[in-house]
């Protein structure tokens, strides 16, 4: 839920202030929590984190859920193509890529409560 994600974001933020901003795992956790909480700061940092670690598939999938909910198929295409290239694409992601390539909306869900 959003309240839980907000608490997690605060905990990751506190940890980063004590441990330093070089920890990719802490920055990733903070970004993930912010995305789930609907905090726009998560969207501001996600691409940088994925550039640093392209094989962070879980984080990429959370971002794809957000992009699908926001109706941004064009922005999702490179992320879906990366999953295909990495050989980890799921059936629902393949269908999403087909729709996104046509400029059509798609919906991906993982069971996480991702805000609209």
QUIVEN-V805253 format. One record per pair of residues at least 4 apart in sequence whose C-alpha atoms are under 7 Angstrom apart, sorted by the first residue. I is the first residue (numbers start at 1). J is the second residue. Records with the same first field share a line. If there is no record, write none. Layout:
I->J / J
//
This chain:
1->5 / 113
2->6 / 36 / 37
3->7
4->8
5->9 / 33 / 34 / 36 / 37
6->10 / 33 / 34 / 37
7->11
8->12 / 33
9->13 / 30 / 33 / 34
10->14
11->15
12->16 / 26 / 29 / 30
13->17 / 30
14->18
15->19
16->20 / 21 / 26
23->27
24->28
25->29
26->30
27->31
28->32 / 49
29->33
30->34
31->35 / 42 / 45 / 46
32->36 / 42 / 59
33->37
34->38 / 39 / 41 / 42
35->39 / 42 / 43
36->113 / 114 / 115
37->115
38->115
40->44
41->45
42->46
45->49
46->50
47->51
48->52
49->53
50->54 / 56
56->60
57->61
58->62
59->63
60->64 / 79
61->65
62->66
63->67
64->68 / 76
65->69 / 108 / 109
66->70 / 114
67->71 / 72 / 73 / 76
68->72 / 73 / 105 / 106 / 107 / 108
69->107 / 116
70->116
71->105
72->76
73->77 / 100 / 103 / 104 / 105
74->100 / 103
76->80
77->81 / 97 / 100 / 101
78->82
79->83
80->84 / 93 / 97
81->85
82->86
83->87 / 88 / 89
84->88 / 89
89->93 / 94
90->94
91->95
92->96
93->97
94->98
95->99
96->100 / 106
97->101
98->102
99->103 / 104 / 105 / 106
100->104 / 105 / 106
//
